[in-house]
Amino acid sequence: MIDPLLRPPRVERDVVDDWREDPWDDPRRLNDAGGASTDIAEPVSLERFRDVLRLVSVVVVALTLLFGAVGWWYLRQVNPSGEAAATATFTINQGDTLSEVSQRLEDQGFISSAGVFRWYVARNGGIELEPGFYSLRAKTHMGDIMAILNTPPSITYSKVTFPEGFTIAQIARRLEEKTKRMTEADVLAAVADPAIVANFRPDGVSSLEGLLFPDTYLVSGDETPTQVIQRMVTLMEDVAREEGLSDAQSKVGYSPYKVLIVASMIEREAKIDEDRAKIARVIYNRLEAGMPLQIDATLYYGAPEGASFADLKAVEGPYNTYLKKGLPPTPIASPGRASIRAALNPANNPSSSDPLCAKTPKPCRYLYYVLADADGRHAFAATLAQHEANVEAARAAGLLP
């Protein structure tokens, strides 16, 4: 037992009336003061975290969808879906800017967004714009359009073939068909251009019919219809001079232009080369004798499609060589080299020993011809009786109506 005298004196604690509560007095706030977390505080913090997490997730998903939509839209602008359209012509003019070109591309339906095109071009090396004509297709990749526009039109070509015997009207249609940028009307306007130089065209003649050489041409992307027509005229002159057309008067007694008229008729009448020179001789013999040429091909020149031979034969006009003597006023087609050569070098008349010349008044000359077989060969005659017999044989063979 402890001696009460040894016990420490009891200290009485004074009660302080203005005592204030400290954070440490409440265990629920220990986590705010660095103490251990309690079961009451934990759910509050997790809920806030979950809210933030949900918000971040929504933002991420929204941004992903947004960027995905933008990316898909951009790809559709750069590489449109569906089949590419037919080729069409796009023109770049002198002084055009990329902004002007891109807007016209959009306006004409080659691209769907001028702005996207400019953005694409800026990030893929740019375009050196050169004036000229370009063949483009709508609904193709912008990279393909950019590549074509980056190719100088002077080195892009359309291959166009004009067969022998084509008329100016047919040449105009063929250019429209093959180049896609020259219309038939544009070509016909070019043919009438007084700036075209045609050395074999005589004064007073405005037509270029028969003065365009039929051949295969590479038409560049920066050529105009007038330039193409001038090239065809120049080539005709070069070929004709090589064949001796400049000496036509001394060779056959006719001017170079009239020989081209003869050559054009040969071109439309002859089916095989061996007949060309004989047809030339028939034409010159009939001209010399004052006979109508009676060339069927002249009747069809400029005639409506589907017109009957009988109707055309009865209609008076400068190209009706059944009713009008002499040459027609212009060529009726573009003759090739072989027909020009034949017109300058007609065949000799048959010799006196030829069966055609038996019982034939002198001189014995080729004056008639008619189809003889399905390959296009002709039978030639010196008299009307011989010719009528050849015509009957052709009808019997089903070569004539």
Buried (B, 14 or more C-beta within 10 A) or exposed (E): EEEEEEEEEEEEEEEEEEEEEEEEEEEEBBBEEEEEEEEEBEEEEEEEEEEEEEEEEEEEEEEEEEEEEEEEEBEEBBEBEEEEBEEBBBBBEEEBEBEBBBBBBBEBEBBBBBEBBBBBBEEEEEBEBBEBBBBBBBBBEBEEBBEBBBBBBEEBBBEBEBBBBBBBBBBBBBBBEBBBBBBBEBBBBBBEEEEBEBEBBEEEBEBBBBBBBBBEBEBBBBBBBBBBBBBBBBBBBEBBBEBBBBEBEEBBEBBBBBBBBBBBBBBBBBEEEEBBBBBBBBBBBBBEEEEBBBBBBBBBBEBEEEEEEEEBBEEEBBBBBBEBEEBBEBBBBBBBBBBBBBBBBBBEBBEEEEEBBEEBEEEBBBBBBBBBEEEEBBBBBBBEEBBEBBBEBBEEEEBEE
